[in-house]
Amino acid sequence: MGPGLGDTDVFEAEHADNPDPAPFIGFRPTHAVNVIAMANRAVDHTIATLLTATVMNTTRQD
């Protein structure tokens, strides 16, 4: 979800109350990635996080 994908108004509304992440991560995100997993252990959460980060780094167009 983000520019050119999904509904931009929904993306912006969902993140309107969040603090600006740019000072912390060095850029302003423009897309959302939803990962649904039946994760109930720390290793499951870690793997889901690494997978999401890898997908975002692969598709990021700076």
PyMOL Python script that loads the backbone (N, CA, C, O; Angstrom):
from pymol import cmd

cmd.read_pdbstr("""\
ATOM      1  N   MET A   1       0.842  -1.162   0.000  1.00  0.00           N
ATOM      2  CA  MET A   1       0.000   0.000   0.000  1.00  0.00           C
ATOM      3  C   MET A   1       0.896   1.237   0.000  1.00  0.00           C
ATOM      4  O   MET A   1       1.827   1.314   0.802  1.00  0.00           O
ATOM      5  N   GLY A   2       0.649   2.168  -0.846  1.00  0.00           N
ATOM      6  CA  GLY A   2       1.432   3.394  -0.920  1.00  0.00           C
ATOM      7  C   GLY A   2       1.287   4.016  -2.295  1.00  0.00           C
ATOM      8  O   GLY A   2       0.398   3.626  -3.053  1.00  0.00           O
ATOM      9  N   PRO A   3       2.145   4.980  -2.640  1.00  0.00           N
ATOM     10  CA  PRO A   3       2.019   5.652  -3.931  1.00  0.00           C
ATOM     11  C   PRO A   3       2.005   4.668  -5.092  1.00  0.00           C
ATOM     12  O   PRO A   3       2.923   3.861  -5.243  1.00  0.00           O
ATOM     13  N   GLY A   4       0.977   4.738  -5.900  1.00  0.00           N
ATOM     14  CA  GLY A   4       0.872   3.864  -7.062  1.00  0.00           C
ATOM     15  C   GLY A   4       0.342   2.478  -6.749  1.00  0.00           C
ATOM     16  O   GLY A   4       0.042   1.715  -7.668  1.00  0.00           O
ATOM     17  N   LEU A   5       0.221   2.133  -5.478  1.00  0.00           N
ATOM     18  CA  LEU A   5      -0.274   0.822  -5.058  1.00  0.00           C
ATOM     19  C   LEU A   5      -1.324   1.017  -3.985  1.00  0.00           C
ATOM     20  O   LEU A   5      -1.062   1.675  -2.978  1.00  0.00           O
ATOM     21  N   GLY A   6      -2.477   0.472  -4.175  1.00  0.00           N
ATOM     22  CA  GLY A   6      -3.509   0.596  -3.157  1.00  0.00           C
ATOM     23  C   GLY A   6      -4.074   2.005  -3.093  1.00  0.00           C
ATOM     24  O   GLY A   6      -3.995   2.762  -4.060  1.00  0.00           O
ATOM     25  N   ASP A   7      -4.637   2.344  -1.963  1.00  0.00           N
ATOM     26  CA  ASP A   7      -5.298   3.620  -1.762  1.00  0.00           C
ATOM     27  C   ASP A   7      -4.399   4.539  -0.946  1.00  0.00           C
ATOM     28  O   ASP A   7      -4.203   4.304   0.247  1.00  0.00           O
ATOM     29  N   THR A   8      -3.848   5.582  -1.566  1.00  0.00           N
ATOM     30  CA  THR A   8      -2.923   6.495  -0.895  1.00  0.00           C
ATOM     31  C   THR A   8      -3.594   7.196   0.274  1.00  0.00           C
ATOM     32  O   THR A   8      -2.952   7.421   1.300  1.00  0.00           O
ATOM     33  N   ASP A   9      -4.869   7.549   0.148  1.00  0.00           N
ATOM     34  CA  ASP A   9      -5.579   8.217   1.242  1.00  0.00           C
ATOM     35  C   ASP A   9      -5.669   7.322   2.475  1.00  0.00           C
ATOM     36  O   ASP A   9      -5.524   7.801   3.600  1.00  0.00           O
ATOM     37  N   VAL A  10      -5.906   6.032   2.273  1.00  0.00           N
ATOM     38  CA  VAL A  10      -5.969   5.089   3.394  1.00  0.00           C
ATOM     39  C   VAL A  10      -4.597   4.982   4.040  1.00  0.00           C
ATOM     40  O   VAL A  10      -4.493   5.003   5.267  1.00  0.00           O
ATOM     41  N   PHE A  11      -3.537   4.868   3.237  1.00  0.00           N
ATOM     42  CA  PHE A  11      -2.175   4.773   3.766  1.00  0.00           C
ATOM     43  C   PHE A  11      -1.858   5.987   4.642  1.00  0.00           C
ATOM     44  O   PHE A  11      -1.359   5.836   5.757  1.00  0.00           O
ATOM     45  N   GLU A  12      -2.146   7.180   4.140  1.00  0.00           N
ATOM     46  CA  GLU A  12      -1.850   8.403   4.886  1.00  0.00           C
ATOM     47  C   GLU A  12      -2.693   8.503   6.146  1.00  0.00           C
ATOM     48  O   GLU A  12      -2.188   8.929   7.184  1.00  0.00           O
ATOM     49  N   ALA A  13      -3.952   8.125   6.083  1.00  0.00           N
ATOM     50  CA  ALA A  13      -4.831   8.180   7.260  1.00  0.00           C
ATOM     51  C   ALA A  13      -4.370   7.208   8.347  1.00  0.00           C
ATOM     52  O   ALA A  13      -4.419   7.529   9.534  1.00  0.00           O
ATOM     53  N   GLU A  14      -3.925   6.028   7.939  1.00  0.00           N
ATOM     54  CA  GLU A  14      -3.477   5.038   8.917  1.00  0.00           C
ATOM     55  C   GLU A  14      -2.220   5.477   9.646  1.00  0.00           C
ATOM     56  O   GLU A  14      -1.974   5.037  10.769  1.00  0.00           O
ATOM     57  N   HIS A  15      -1.424   6.332   9.033  1.00  0.00           N
ATOM     58  CA  HIS A  15      -0.157   6.752   9.631  1.00  0.00           C
ATOM     59  C   HIS A  15      -0.164   8.192  10.116  1.00  0.00           C
ATOM     60  O   HIS A  15       0.872   8.700  10.544  1.00  0.00           O
ATOM     61  N   ALA A  16      -1.306   8.859  10.060  1.00  0.00           N
ATOM     62  CA  ALA A  16      -1.393  10.281  10.413  1.00  0.00           C
ATOM     63  C   ALA A  16      -1.043  10.544  11.878  1.00  0.00           C
ATOM     64  O   ALA A  16      -0.472  11.589  12.191  1.00  0.00           O
ATOM     65  N   ASP A  17      -1.370   9.627  12.772  1.00  0.00           N
ATOM     66  CA  ASP A  17      -1.128   9.836  14.202  1.00  0.00           C
ATOM     67  C   ASP A  17       0.262   9.378  14.647  1.00  0.00           C
ATOM     68  O   ASP A  17       0.644   9.595  15.797  1.00  0.00           O
ATOM     69  N   ASN A  18       1.007   8.758  13.764  1.00  0.00           N
ATOM     70  CA  ASN A  18       2.339   8.260  14.115  1.00  0.00           C
ATOM     71  C   ASN A  18       3.360   9.391  14.090  1.00  0.00           C
ATOM     72  O   ASN A  18       3.214  10.339  13.318  1.00  0.00           O
ATOM     73  N   PRO A  19       4.395   9.302  14.930  1.00  0.00           N
ATOM     74  CA  PRO A  19       5.466  10.301  14.845  1.00  0.00           C
ATOM     75  C   PRO A  19       6.237  10.148  13.533  1.00  0.00           C
ATOM     76  O   PRO A  19       6.242   9.076  12.927  1.00  0.00           O
ATOM     77  N   ASP A  20       6.880  11.219  13.109  1.00  0.00           N
ATOM     78  CA  ASP A  20       7.675  11.192  11.877  1.00  0.00           C
ATOM     79  C   ASP A  20       8.885  10.268  12.079  1.00  0.00           C
ATOM     80  O   ASP A  20       9.721  10.546  12.938  1.00  0.00           O
ATOM     81  N   PRO A  21       8.997   9.180  11.311  1.00  0.00           N
ATOM     82  CA  PRO A  21      10.097   8.240  11.515  1.00  0.00           C
ATOM     83  C   PRO A  21      11.411   8.677  10.858  1.00  0.00           C
ATOM     84  O   PRO A  21      12.459   8.101  11.148  1.00  0.00           O
ATOM     85  N   ALA A  22      11.374   9.682   9.981  1.00  0.00           N
ATOM     86  CA  ALA A  22      12.566  10.076   9.220  1.00  0.00           C
ATOM     87  C   ALA A  22      13.786  10.357  10.093  1.00  0.00           C
ATOM     88  O   ALA A  22      14.878   9.917   9.734  1.00  0.00           O
ATOM     89  N   PRO A  23      13.666  11.060  11.211  1.00  0.00           N
ATOM     90  CA  PRO A  23      14.862  11.306  12.031  1.00  0.00           C
ATOM     91  C   PRO A  23      15.492  10.025  12.589  1.00  0.00           C
ATOM     92  O   PRO A  23      16.683   9.997  12.900  1.00  0.00           O
ATOM     93  N   PHE A  24      14.693   8.977  12.711  1.00  0.00           N
ATOM     94  CA  PHE A  24      15.179   7.734  13.306  1.00  0.00           C
ATOM     95  C   PHE A  24      15.721   6.746  12.276  1.00  0.00           C
ATOM     96  O   PHE A  24      16.693   6.038  12.541  1.00  0.00           O
ATOM     97  N   ILE A  25      15.090   6.698  11.096  1.00  0.00           N
ATOM     98  CA  ILE A  25      15.486   5.691  10.105  1.00  0.00           C
ATOM     99  C   ILE A  25      16.105   6.295   8.852  1.00  0.00           C
ATOM    100  O   ILE A  25      16.568   5.562   7.979  1.00  0.00           O
ATOM    101  N   GLY A  26      16.120   7.631   8.750  1.00  0.00           N
ATOM    102  CA  GLY A  26      16.818   8.282   7.646  1.00  0.00           C
ATOM    103  C   GLY A  26      15.997   8.495   6.380  1.00  0.00           C
ATOM    104  O   GLY A  26      16.525   9.016   5.398  1.00  0.00           O
ATOM    105  N   PHE A  27      14.714   8.106   6.371  1.00  0.00           N
ATOM    106  CA  PHE A  27      13.857   8.336   5.215  1.00  0.00           C
ATOM    107  C   PHE A  27      12.406   8.286   5.680  1.00  0.00           C
ATOM    108  O   PHE A  27      12.117   7.796   6.772  1.00  0.00           O
ATOM    109  N   ARG A  28      11.507   8.787   4.863  1.00  0.00           N
ATOM    110  CA  ARG A  28      10.083   8.763   5.177  1.00  0.00           C
ATOM    111  C   ARG A  28       9.441   7.633   4.379  1.00  0.00           C
ATOM    112  O   ARG A  28       9.402   7.703   3.150  1.00  0.00           O
ATOM    113  N   PRO A  29       8.938   6.597   5.044  1.00  0.00           N
ATOM    114  CA  PRO A  29       8.324   5.476   4.323  1.00  0.00           C
ATOM    115  C   PRO A  29       7.147   5.928   3.475  1.00  0.00           C
ATOM    116  O   PRO A  29       6.390   6.817   3.863  1.00  0.00           O
ATOM    117  N   THR A  30       7.007   5.310   2.323  1.00  0.00           N
ATOM    118  CA  THR A  30       5.902   5.628   1.423  1.00  0.00           C
ATOM    119  C   THR A  30       5.022   4.422   1.151  1.00  0.00           C
ATOM    120  O   THR A  30       3.986   4.552   0.499  1.00  0.00           O
ATOM    121  N   HIS A  31       5.411   3.250   1.638  1.00  0.00           N
ATOM    122  CA  HIS A  31       4.638   2.037   1.408  1.00  0.00           C
ATOM    123  C   HIS A  31       4.514   1.264   2.709  1.00  0.00           C
ATOM    124  O   HIS A  31       5.367   1.368   3.591  1.00  0.00           O
ATOM    125  N   ALA A  32       3.462   0.501   2.818  1.00  0.00           N
ATOM    126  CA  ALA A  32       3.264  -0.376   3.968  1.00  0.00           C
ATOM    127  C   ALA A  32       3.409  -1.822   3.514  1.00  0.00           C
ATOM    128  O   ALA A  32       3.023  -2.175   2.400  1.00  0.00           O
ATOM    129  N   VAL A  33       3.957  -2.639   4.370  1.00  0.00           N
ATOM    130  CA  VAL A  33       4.054  -4.069   4.116  1.00  0.00           C
ATOM    131  C   VAL A  33       3.337  -4.774   5.252  1.00  0.00           C
ATOM    132  O   VAL A  33       3.653  -4.557   6.422  1.00  0.00           O
ATOM    133  N   ASN A  34       2.386  -5.603   4.917  1.00  0.00           N
ATOM    134  CA  ASN A  34       1.671  -6.377   5.925  1.00  0.00           C
ATOM    135  C   ASN A  34       2.176  -7.810   5.886  1.00  0.00           C
ATOM    136  O   ASN A  34       2.167  -8.455   4.838  1.00  0.00           O
ATOM    137  N   VAL A  35       2.613  -8.296   7.031  1.00  0.00           N
ATOM    138  CA  VAL A  35       3.064  -9.677   7.149  1.00  0.00           C
ATOM    139  C   VAL A  35       2.190 -10.347   8.194  1.00  0.00           C
ATOM    140  O   VAL A  35       2.123  -9.903   9.340  1.00  0.00           O
ATOM    141  N   ILE A  36       1.529 -11.407   7.796  1.00  0.00           N
ATOM    142  CA  ILE A  36       0.688 -12.154   8.720  1.00  0.00           C
ATOM    143  C   ILE A  36       1.339 -13.519   8.911  1.00  0.00           C
ATOM    144  O   ILE A  36       1.576 -14.255   7.952  1.00  0.00           O
ATOM    145  N   ALA A  37       1.617 -13.835  10.158  1.00  0.00           N
ATOM    146  CA  ALA A  37       2.265 -15.111  10.455  1.00  0.00           C
ATOM    147  C   ALA A  37       1.707 -15.654  11.763  1.00  0.00           C
ATOM    148  O   ALA A  37       1.338 -14.894  12.658  1.00  0.00           O
ATOM    149  N   MET A  38       1.654 -16.930  11.857  1.00  0.00           N
ATOM    150  CA  MET A  38       1.248 -17.560  13.104  1.00  0.00           C
ATOM    151  C   MET A  38       2.493 -17.678  13.978  1.00  0.00           C
ATOM    152  O   MET A  38       3.010 -18.770  14.214  1.00  0.00           O
ATOM    153  N   ALA A  39       2.955 -16.530  14.449  1.00  0.00           N
ATOM    154  CA  ALA A  39       4.203 -16.462  15.211  1.00  0.00           C
ATOM    155  C   ALA A  39       3.889 -16.438  16.703  1.00  0.00           C
ATOM    156  O   ALA A  39       3.175 -15.558  17.185  1.00  0.00           O
ATOM    157  N   ASN A  40       4.422 -17.400  17.414  1.00  0.00           N
ATOM    158  CA  ASN A  40       4.200 -17.420  18.856  1.00  0.00           C
ATOM    159  C   ASN A  40       5.506 -17.593  19.639  1.00  0.00           C
ATOM    160  O   ASN A  40       5.491 -17.777  20.857  1.00  0.00           O
ATOM    161  N   ARG A  41       6.618 -17.533  18.933  1.00  0.00           N
ATOM    162  CA  ARG A  41       7.922 -17.607  19.598  1.00  0.00           C
ATOM    163  C   ARG A  41       8.780 -16.449  19.112  1.00  0.00           C
ATOM    164  O   ARG A  41       8.528 -15.893  18.043  1.00  0.00           O
ATOM    165  N   ALA A  42       9.773 -16.089  19.877  1.00  0.00           N
ATOM    166  CA  ALA A  42      10.652 -14.964  19.523  1.00  0.00           C
ATOM    167  C   ALA A  42      11.313 -15.189  18.163  1.00  0.00           C
ATOM    168  O   ALA A  42      11.449 -14.245  17.384  1.00  0.00           O
ATOM    169  N   VAL A  43      11.722 -16.414  17.868  1.00  0.00           N
ATOM    170  CA  VAL A  43      12.375 -16.686  16.592  1.00  0.00           C
ATOM    171  C   VAL A  43      11.413 -16.434  15.422  1.00  0.00           C
ATOM    172  O   VAL A  43      11.837 -15.976  14.362  1.00  0.00           O
ATOM    173  N   ASP A  44      10.124 -16.733  15.613  1.00  0.00           N
ATOM    174  CA  ASP A  44       9.133 -16.476  14.558  1.00  0.00           C
ATOM    175  C   ASP A  44       9.024 -14.987  14.276  1.00  0.00           C
ATOM    176  O   ASP A  44       8.964 -14.573  13.118  1.00  0.00           O
ATOM    177  N   HIS A  45       9.000 -14.187  15.321  1.00  0.00           N
ATOM    178  CA  HIS A  45       8.907 -12.732  15.161  1.00  0.00           C
ATOM    179  C   HIS A  45      10.168 -12.183  14.492  1.00  0.00           C
ATOM    180  O   HIS A  45      10.087 -11.292  13.647  1.00  0.00           O
ATOM    181  N   THR A  46      11.307 -12.704  14.864  1.00  0.00           N
ATOM    182  CA  THR A  46      12.576 -12.260  14.273  1.00  0.00           C
ATOM    183  C   THR A  46      12.614 -12.576  12.784  1.00  0.00           C
ATOM    184  O   THR A  46      13.009 -11.728  11.983  1.00  0.00           O
ATOM    185  N   ILE A  47      12.217 -13.763  12.411  1.00  0.00           N
ATOM    186  CA  ILE A  47      12.222 -14.158  11.004  1.00  0.00           C
ATOM    187  C   ILE A  47      11.245 -13.304  10.198  1.00  0.00           C
ATOM    188  O   ILE A  47      11.570 -12.887   9.087  1.00  0.00           O
ATOM    189  N   ALA A  48      10.056 -13.038  10.739  1.00  0.00           N
ATOM    190  CA  ALA A  48       9.083 -12.196  10.042  1.00  0.00           C
ATOM    191  C   ALA A  48       9.636 -10.784   9.855  1.00  0.00           C
ATOM    192  O   ALA A  48       9.438 -10.178   8.802  1.00  0.00           O
ATOM    193  N   THR A  49      10.321 -10.262  10.859  1.00  0.00           N
ATOM    194  CA  THR A  49      10.919  -8.932  10.762  1.00  0.00           C
ATOM    195  C   THR A  49      12.014  -8.895   9.706  1.00  0.00           C
ATOM    196  O   THR A  49      12.057  -7.968   8.897  1.00  0.00           O
ATOM    197  N   LEU A  50      12.895  -9.881   9.701  1.00  0.00           N
ATOM    198  CA  LEU A  50      13.980  -9.926   8.715  1.00  0.00           C
ATOM    199  C   LEU A  50      13.436 -10.099   7.297  1.00  0.00           C
ATOM    200  O   LEU A  50      13.961  -9.503   6.356  1.00  0.00           O
ATOM    201  N   LEU A  51      12.402 -10.898   7.141  1.00  0.00           N
ATOM    202  CA  LEU A  51      11.784 -11.076   5.824  1.00  0.00           C
ATOM    203  C   LEU A  51      11.194  -9.756   5.323  1.00  0.00           C
ATOM    204  O   LEU A  51      11.384  -9.393   4.163  1.00  0.00           O
ATOM    205  N   THR A  52      10.490  -9.049   6.184  1.00  0.00           N
ATOM    206  CA  THR A  52       9.907  -7.767   5.797  1.00  0.00           C
ATOM    207  C   THR A  52      10.987  -6.767   5.413  1.00  0.00           C
ATOM    208  O   THR A  52      10.861  -6.074   4.403  1.00  0.00           O
ATOM    209  N   ALA A  53      12.050  -6.686   6.213  1.00  0.00           N
ATOM    210  CA  ALA A  53      13.143  -5.763   5.917  1.00  0.00           C
ATOM    211  C   ALA A  53      13.810  -6.107   4.581  1.00  0.00           C
ATOM    212  O   ALA A  53      14.160  -5.212   3.811  1.00  0.00           O
ATOM    213  N   THR A  54      13.981  -7.379   4.314  1.00  0.00           N
ATOM    214  CA  THR A  54      14.596  -7.808   3.052  1.00  0.00           C
ATOM    215  C   THR A  54      13.724  -7.432   1.872  1.00  0.00           C
ATOM    216  O   THR A  54      14.234  -6.955   0.858  1.00  0.00           O
ATOM    217  N   VAL A  55      12.435  -7.633   1.979  1.00  0.00           N
ATOM    218  CA  VAL A  55      11.518  -7.275   0.890  1.00  0.00           C
ATOM    219  C   VAL A  55      11.581  -5.768   0.655  1.00  0.00           C
ATOM    220  O   VAL A  55      11.646  -5.330  -0.493  1.00  0.00           O
ATOM    221  N   MET A  56      11.562  -4.982   1.704  1.00  0.00           N
ATOM    222  CA  MET A  56      11.594  -3.523   1.551  1.00  0.00           C
ATOM    223  C   MET A  56      12.926  -3.066   0.943  1.00  0.00           C
ATOM    224  O   MET A  56      12.937  -2.171   0.098  1.00  0.00           O
ATOM    225  N   ASN A  57      14.027  -3.655   1.355  1.00  0.00           N
ATOM    226  CA  ASN A  57      15.329  -3.280   0.786  1.00  0.00           C
ATOM    227  C   ASN A  57      15.448  -3.683  -0.671  1.00  0.00           C
ATOM    228  O   ASN A  57      16.111  -3.001  -1.453  1.00  0.00           O
ATOM    229  N   THR A  58      14.815  -4.779  -1.041  1.00  0.00           N
ATOM    230  CA  THR A  58      14.863  -5.252  -2.422  1.00  0.00           C
ATOM    231  C   THR A  58      14.029  -4.372  -3.341  1.00  0.00           C
ATOM    232  O   THR A  58      14.401  -4.138  -4.491  1.00  0.00           O
ATOM    233  N   THR A  59      12.908  -3.889  -2.837  1.00  0.00           N
ATOM    234  CA  THR A  59      11.985  -3.122  -3.676  1.00  0.00           C
ATOM    235  C   THR A  59      12.165  -1.615  -3.545  1.00  0.00           C
ATOM    236  O   THR A  59      11.523  -0.857  -4.272  1.00  0.00           O
ATOM    237  N   ARG A  60      13.005  -1.176  -2.655  1.00  0.00           N
ATOM    238  CA  ARG A  60      13.195   0.266  -2.431  1.00  0.00           C
ATOM    239  C   ARG A  60      13.862   0.900  -3.641  1.00  0.00           C
ATOM    240  O   ARG A  60      14.848   0.376  -4.159  1.00  0.00           O
ATOM    241  N   GLN A  61      13.329   2.021  -4.088  1.00  0.00           N
ATOM    242  CA  GLN A  61      13.848   2.698  -5.282  1.00  0.00           C
ATOM    243  C   GLN A  61      14.318   4.090  -4.914  1.00  0.00           C
ATOM    244  O   GLN A  61      13.574   5.054  -5.094  1.00  0.00           O
ATOM    245  N   ASP A  62      15.523   4.222  -4.407  1.00  0.00           N
ATOM    246  CA  ASP A  62      16.086   5.526  -4.042  1.00  0.00           C
ATOM    247  C   ASP A  62      16.747   6.178  -5.222  1.00  0.00           C
ATOM    248  O   ASP A  62      17.276   7.283  -5.101  1.00  0.00           O
TER     249      ASP A  62
END
""", "prot")
cmd.dss("prot")
cmd.show_as("cartoon", "prot")
cmd.util.cbc("prot")
cmd.orient("prot")
